[in-house]
Amino acid sequence: MIYKLKDQISICFLTHHFGISRSYFYKWMKSKKQTSKMTRKSKICKRIKTLFEASKKSYGSPRIYNDLKDEGIIISENTVAKYMREMGLDARLKKKFRVLTTDSKHTYPIASRLFKTEDEHCLPTEPGQVLAGDITYLKLSKHNHVYLAVVLDLYNREVVGWSMSRSLETRLTLDALHMAIKKTSPGAEVIFHSDRGVQYASTAYRRFLKAQNIRPSMSRRGNC
């Protein structure tokens, strides 16, 4: 009652009338403000968490602050950042699970770069002249995948060979090239271009290319 009437009647009179000390009333009023502040913080934190989850945990304090501002919630961006830290809401990009398909740190010979896109004389003029191979992977579920080796005919970018395996052994790339050779029936001037991955530089792969009279070509370091 004192709190409700304090703007109309002096606090000194009201505390005396209701038989309590002014110091107790001020202590009660301070506690009330703290409770109100905590309640407001709780509501804001709840809203911050909702916005954070709705953004798929990608929004940082600037975006959350702007959304709260649009909703008419008055709060500083620094306070939003503080509340997010307290709740452990970290919007920094998490390191994604990455499957490595190329290992170029090996001691096998590196073939010369015979196929050069910047040299028009190297571009194929008919099918079966320049083939290119690479390895990727197909995600089946979290941390579960299968490797895919593909061979393209660079004349028309047709997939002429492919192979899938749970393993990155050379057999994966050999099977893909074997399928491509059956389909293209390569002639004497065929070039096979790839990266410097160990599968394409291995002894077994180089022997297979030589047996089929195919000249190996490898890209420069760092080039796909």
Secondary structure, 3 states (H helix, E strand, C coil): CHHHHCCCCCHHHHHHHHCCCHHHHHHHHHHHHHHHHHHHHHHHHHHHHHHHHHCCCCCCHHHHHHHHHHCCCCCCHHHHHHHHHHHCCCCCCCCCCCCCCCCCCCCCCCCCCCCCCCCHHHCCCCCCCEEEEEEEEEEEECCEEEEEEEEEECCCCEEEEEEEECCCCHHHHHHHHHHHHHHHCCCCCCEEEECCCHHHHCHHHHHHHHHCCCEEEECCCCCC
